[in-house]
Amino acid sequence: MPDDTDLNPAEQTSSTSDAPEAEQTKTSPAEPLLQLALKDLQARRDALDQEIQDLTQRKQQLEAELKASFAGQSDAIARRVKGFQEYLGGALQDLVQSVESLELVVQPLVVQPSPLDQLDQQAASSQASSDAPIAAAVAVADTFKPDARLIRDALERFQQQPDVYADPWNLRRSIDARDIGLLEDWFFNQGGRGAQPSRGTRPRNILVSAALIAIVGELYGEQFQCLVLAGGPERLGEWRRGLQDALGLGREDFGPNSGIVLFERPEALVERADRLEERGEVPLILIDAAERTIEIPVLQFPLWLAFAAGPSERFEDDDFL
């Protein structure tokens, strides 16, 4: 009997190709059933889609009829009324809160005064206006009243023998009775703001200014800066040398970030004083006797002293210029 391996290749190929045909012959009877089932499902789906469309159209028709009917209109009106009611309630609550926050003030009853009352009022106002400068002067004069003891002790000490070895910013020279009187008037009568007659020469004015700087330094500590206005480099140099000698200062004590700043123009001085006040510091303004006028903005600052030159000083200054 021949073995399977003895078959030739052609026979093997024919046997393998007959297998799918046999399987296809076996499955072919089921295909008509599947086709019928699919057609039935498709027909049912189409019928359902048609019913859905019909129901949707019916729903829309019913909604339109409901809106057109009295019941539908009543429902819409009720919804609108309810919304307006809620809005009105909220508005009333806001109105109540606003009324509660108001401060009700009773309007005063205005009565037209008689001519006699008007005369009395005019007399009273004139009396008050005449008393106002006196009250203002008293208030200004009391500026340094709490520190009067300290100021008078310092002035008395300055009349004694000069202390040439005193610490910097303390007066190392002595002043006389006229200088004391000038400073007392500036402190206790002018309240630290005003002009004083010149002591005759610039060095003498510088010495009085040095005494003033020493006292203000004791009152305000490091919270003040001295601003000197003396137009011209020569005058400023004289001020710097005089203050250095009288207070024991060095060149480093003069400058924008130091205790004393020298100015040739009043505009720059006013600008610097404004910045000091913004930082909570006190500017002490000293004006040389050669300055003919005082700028109005200078008058707003709390501490300023201007030396008023005499006729001879003005004459010498004109020759110098």
Order of alpha helices (4+ residues) and beta strands (2+ residues): alpha-alpha-alpha-alpha-alpha-alpha-beta-alpha-beta-alpha-beta-alpha-beta-beta-alpha
